[in-house]
Amino acid sequence: MTTRTSELTSRDASWSGLRVVVAGIGVSGFAAADALLERGAHVTVVDGLAPRDGSASAERARILDILGATLLLGPGRTGGLPPGDWDLVVTSPGWRPDQPLLAEAAAGGIPVWGEVELAWRMRPSEGAAPWLTVTGTNGKTTTVKMLTSILRAAGLRACAAGNVGTPILEAVLHPDPYDVIAAELSSFQLHWSSSIAPRASACLNVAPDHIDWHGSFESYAAAKGVVYARTEVACIYNVEDPLTERLVEDAEVQEGCRAVGFTLGIPAPSMVGLVDGVLADRAFIEQRTHNAAELATVADLGGDPPPHYVANALAAAALARAHGVPAWAVRDGLRAFRPDPHRIADVATIDGVRFVDDSKATNPHAAAASLGAYPHVVWVAGGLLKGADVDGLVVAAAARLRGVVLIGADRQRIAAALARHAPDVPVIDIADTDTDVMDLVVSRAVDLAHPGDVVLLAPAAASMDMFTDYAERGDAFAEAVHRHSRGE
């Protein structure tokens, strides 16, 4: 790190005159460029796509141009660093480390930060809101939003930020400061972070995902482990996922920081867990060797929550307790919380068959959790696997599968795994890639289902081969189910 950037540890430092390349003109790139320009930095924004007239990118470019940024946008702009003498590169999370511009910066000794690292360094020098950070292959968004609900129930001005909710820079620079920030951090964001020191941190689980970006599972897991670095009070790990505990063991944390597990079983001391349907705390109480504090009940989570949803609640509770939140606020916050659309969302029950939208299950680990919640499933799967292997998922789910309907670019890889590990399960391969394919998907799924079964959209894959995002995919599924129910 250059001497200049090593001194940039708060918004009160001298940012004026800093020469910065911002890689990407998306939401995070715009926020970074805007914040740097406001503090007198010289900013050049680079992106390989030329903004389309009327698009959000075009509006961002117009504003940055007015503010004085240099804009290098369009094909051929990202093949290396722009000419100049640069102090810093700030990258958007989607840019891979081997991207030529970022690789050239790293080879030249120019620091590369993500927008989360920049946000941490733009906190005020005194009185900054502490961060409670969450990562994991699955469950991050639900956990962070549960945590935010708990913090607000305690009367704190809190927000969900980072990879969900409010952009992290916007949260940090908000004119009405927050008391605490619940930050969802992806492996991409953690890869480019080096100085964040959270009050408490959690890694919910680690399973193969984004291998195409990180290059290997080991590199992906190491990026997840960065969430624990420099933690102040408590590192929260998943007792049922030993890798998360090993990541805690390997982390360099602050003096006095504790390891606290969450478990769906009975908690040992320094854990939170379940005792006869009660979310119990044996970590953040006195006399925890022999006692536990009731935080909430499973019934407080609403309906009949699947195991991974309960685990998310336990992780959120542990983070809140590490911040000093009282037990009653955990209960009230969990009661008030409502999950996002497309996360184990009931769509309809038709002729005894239940239709569930879990389009947000965009990797095999998330799909496994979803499939494990139901005894008999017609599984709707497929999309972009992002380099992930599905054999373990199919082995675990085989006994539950009534049938499978496959869509999307990588459906043949799932079909091959089914042929190897569940050869007796009927599989319907739908080659149509139009976004209106869901009517056919629902129709064929109904043909396979028996009363009492669940038709489950849990794709185990990303959606961008056919849809704008997982939300559009889930909406298409739900709309097709409703059309089927009306006989259309």
N, C-alpha and C positions, 0 to 999 in steps of 0.2 A: 504494500500500500504506500502511495506517495505520502510525503510529509503533509502536503496540503489536505488530502482527504482524511488522514488519520486525526486531524484536528476537528473534523466536522462531526461532533458528537451531540449537538443540540441545534435547535432552530436559532439560538442566539449566537452561534458561531459565525465566522466570516465566510459566507457563501458567495459574496460579490466577486465577480470576475472569474469564477470557476468555469472551466471549459468542459462542457458535457455533451456527449452523444446520447440521445434517448432512442433506444431501439424499439420501434413500434408506435403506431399512432392510435392504438385502441384506448379503452377506458383508462387502463393503468398508465400507459405511456403519456396520455394527455395530462393526467393528474400530476405525474412526475414533472413533465415539462413546465406546466403551469406553476407549480410550487417553486421550482428552481428559478424560473424567470422572475417571479415575484421577489426573490431574494438577490437578484442582480447577477445571476449566472448567465454565461453565454451558451445558448442551447441550440444544438442541431438535432432535428428529429429525422430519423431514417426509417423508411418502410418500403417493402418491395411491391406494394400494391398502390396504384394511383387511386385516390378516392373518387368514387362515382358522384356525379352531380346530384345534389339533394340528399346524399347519404349522411349518416352521423359522422363518418370519417371526414367528409368534406367540410362539415361545420366545425369540427375540431381543428382541422387545418386552417380554416379561415381565422378562427380565434387566435391560434398560436402565431399566425403570421402578423396579426395586429399587435400582439404582445411583443413581437421582436424576435421570434425564433427563426432560424434558418430551416427550411423544409426541403428534404431530399426524398421525394416520394415517387415510386414507380419502378418498373422492371429495371434490373441492373444496379440498383442503389445499395443492395445489401451484400455485395460481393467482397466487401472489406471495409475498413474504417475510412471515412471521408478524409481527404487531405487536411492536415492540421496537427497541432500539438495538444493532445487531450489529457485532462486530469482524471476523467471518470467516464464510464459507460453505465447507464441505467437501462436495464433490459426488461421488457415485458415477459411474463412468466412462460409464455408459449415458445419462446426462442430457445432452441437447444444449445447446449454448450459447444457443440461442434459446428454451429452456424459460423460461416467464415468471418463475419464482422466480430463476433464475440471471441472466436479463437484467435484472431489477430490481436485483439486487445489483451487477452490473457498472455499470449506469447510476448507481447511488448511490455508486460508489467503494469498495464493500466488496470486499476481496480474495476471490477464489474459487480454492480449491485442490482438486486431486484427492487421493485417498488416497496416491498415490505421492509427491507433493510434501510432504504431511504426514509421511509416513514418513521422508523425507530430513531433515526438520527435527526429527525426534525421535531422530536418531542421537546417541550420546554426544558430548560436546564433545571428548574425547580418545580415541584408540584405536578409532575406528569402523571397521567392516569396509568396505573399498572395494567399489564396485559395478562390475560389468562388464555393460553394458546392451545389449540387443538389440531392434531393431524391424525392420519389413519387412512387406510385404503377405503374404508366405508364408514358411514355414520357421522362424518364430521359436521355436516350442515345441521342435522337433527340435534346433535349434542350441543353445538354452539348456540342454537336458537333456544334449546331447553335452558342452557346456562344463562342466557340473556333474560329469559322470563323469570328465572329464580332471582337473579341480581336485581331486577326491577321490583319484584315482590318484596325485596328487602329494603326498598326505598332508594336504591342507588340509581343514578343517571348512567345507564349502560347502553352499549350498542353491540350488535354483531357486525364484524368487519372482516376485511381480508378477502378470502375467496368466496365470501357470501355477504349479502347485505351491503353495508356502507363501504365504499372504497377506503382502504386503510389510511391513506394520506388525508382523505377528507375527514375521517374520524379524528385523527391526530391534530389537524389544523382547525377543527371546528371552533368558531368564535365563542361558543358556550361550552366550555370543556366538559368532557365526560368524567365520571368518577372512576370508571373501570371499562376496559375494552375486552370483549370476548372475540378472539381472533382465530378464524379458521385459516390454516396454512396448508397449502398443497406441497407436494414434494418438489415441484418446480420452484415455488417461492422459497422453500427452505434451502434448496441448493444454492441460491444466490444470497443467503443471509449469513452474517458472521458476527454480529454483535448484540443481537436481541437477548434480553435478560428478563424473562417473564416472571411474574409473581408465582404462578403455578402453570404446569404444562401437562399435556396428555397425548399419548399415542394410543389410539383405540384398538388398532389391529394392523397387521402388515401381511399382505398377500400380493402375489405377482400382479403388477399393473404398470402401465407406462414404461414397459421395458424398452420400447422403441425410442423413448426420449432419454432414458438414463443409461442405456447400453447393457445393463445386467440387473438381475434382481438384487445383488449385493449393493450396487450403487444406489438403487432405489431405496432399499432398507436404510442405508447410511444416511440418505437425505432425510428420511422420516425421523431418524434419531437426532437430527440437529434440533428438533423441537425442545429437547431436554437441556440443551447446553445453557449454562449460566442461570438455571432456574433457582429462584430464591427460597420458596417455602416447600413445595411438594411436586414431585414427578409422579403423575398418575399413570399406572400401567394396567394392562389386561391380564388377569391371572390365568385366563384360559388361552392366552397367546404368549408363550414363553419368550418369543423374540422381543416383545415390547419390554419385558423385564430386563433382558440382556442389553437392550439399548439404553435403559436407565443406568445399568451397571457400568456401561462404557462412557457415560456422559460426564463431562466436567461441570459440576454444579457449584453453587455458592455454599459457603460454610453453613451447616445446620439444615440444609435441604433434606427432606425425607422422601423415601419411596413409599407410595401408597397404592395398593392394588384395588381393583374392583372385580367382583366375581358374582356370578349367578348362583353360587353356592353360599354356604354359611361362612361369613367372613372371619378370618383370624385377626388378631391384633394388627393394627396398621392397615386395615382393609375396610372397604364398604362392600356390602353384599345383601343377600336375601335371607330372612328368617321367617318362615311361615307367612309369606306374602308381604312382609314388611321390608322396606329398604332401610337397612341398619348401618349405623356408623360406628366402627370400632377404631377409627383413625384420629378423629379430631375431637376427642373427649378425654377428660381425665379418667384415670382408673380403667383404661381401655383393655387391660388384661382380663378383666372379669365382667365388664359392662358394655352396653351398646346403647346408642341413642336412636330412637325412631325418627326417620326423616320423612317418610311417606309410605304409602302402601301401593301395591301393584294396581289396585282399584283406582287410585288417584290418577293413573296414567290413561284411564278411559278404556272401555270395551275389554277386549281380550288381547292385550298387546303381545306381539311375538317376542321371543327371547332377545333378539338383537336390539329391539326398541327399549326393553328394560335395561339392558347393558348400557345403552346410551344415557339413560336417565341416571344410572349409578355414576357414570363418569362425570356427567354434568354436576351432580350433587357433590362429588369429591372435589372438583375444582372450586365450586362455590364455597364449600366448607374451608378449603385452604385459604380462601380470601376472608374468612371470618364471618360468613353469612350464617344466621341462626337456623336451627332445624325447621322452625315453622315456615320460614321463607322458601326453603326447598320444597316443602309440601305445597304451599300456595302457588309457587311458580310452576311446578309440574302439573298441578290441576288446571292452571290457566293456559298451558301450552297446547297448541294445535299443530299437528304435523303439516308439512308442505304438501301441495298436490304432487301426485305421481310417486309418492312414497307409501307403499302398501295401502293404497287407497281403494276402498270398496266402490265399485262402479254400479253394479246391479246384481240381483239374483233372479234368474229366469229359469222356470221349470226345475227348480232345485239345484241349478248350477250357479255358483258364485263367480263373478268376474272381478278380478283384482288387478289394478294398475300399479306396477312397481317399475315404471319406465326408468326411474332414477337408478335402478340396479344396472349400472353401465360397465361392470366388470364381473368376472366369475365369482369373486369372493362375496360381493353384494347379492348376486343371484343365488348363491348357496344359502345365505342367511334367509332369503325370502322363500326359497323352495322348502327349507327345513321347517317352516312354520305351518305347513299344511300336509295332511296325510296322503291325499290323492290329488294329483295335479295334471292338467293339460298345460304344458309349458309352451309359451310363445317366446322364441329366442332368436337372436341373430343381430348382425350389424357389423361394426368394426371392432375386432378383438384387440387391437393395439399391441399385438405380439404376445398376448396372454394365452396360456395353455388351459384347455377346458376339460382334460381327462379327469382330474381330481373332482371337479364339479359333477360330472356325469356319474362317476362311481358313487359319490355320496348321495346323489338324488335318484339313482336308478329305481330303487324299490318304490318310490313315490309316484313315478311317472305313469299316467294313464296313456299319454301320447304326447307328441311334440310337433309343433308347427314352426317351421324355420323360415326366416326372411333375412334379407340383407347380404352384404358383400362376402362375409366370412361364414355363411351358413354351412358350406360344405365341410369346414373344419369341425363344426359341431356335429354334423351328420356323421363324420368319420369316427368321432369319439363315441357317439351313440352306437354305431355299428360294432365297435370294439367292446364296449362295456355294458350295453343294454340292448342287445340285438333283437330281443322280443318286443321292444317298445315300438309301436307304430309311429312312423315319422312322415310328415307331409312337408315337402320342399316346395316353397312358393318362390318362383324365380322373378316374378313381377317386381320391379323396383319403383313403380309409381307410388306417390304418397297416399293414394286412395286404396292401396292394397289391403287395408285393415278390414274392409267388408268381407273379403275372401278369407282372411285370417280367422275372423270370428266365426264365419260359417263353417269352416273346416274344423275349428276347435270344438264347436258344438257337436259335430258329428262324432268326435272322439269321446266326449264327456258323458259321464253318468250322473244321475242325481246325487248330490252330496259332494261332487268334485268341485275343484277350483280351477277355472281357466285363468292362468297367471301370466301376465306380461312382465317378465323379469329377464330382459334380453341378454345379460352378461356381456354386453358390448355397447360401444358408443353408437350414436344415431346418425352421424353426419353423412353417411353414405346415401341416406334416403330422406332425412328430415333435417330441419334447421337445428334442432336440439332435442334432448330427451323429453322436454315438455310438449313439443309439437307431436312427437311420437305417441306420448301418453294420451294427449287429447284426441288424436286420430283413433286410437284404440277405443277410448270411452265413447266417442261419437258413433263408432261402428256398432258397439254393443247396444247403444240406445236405439239405433236404427233397426237392429235385429229384434229388439224387444217390441218395436212397433210393427214388425212384419214387413219392413221396407226392403 
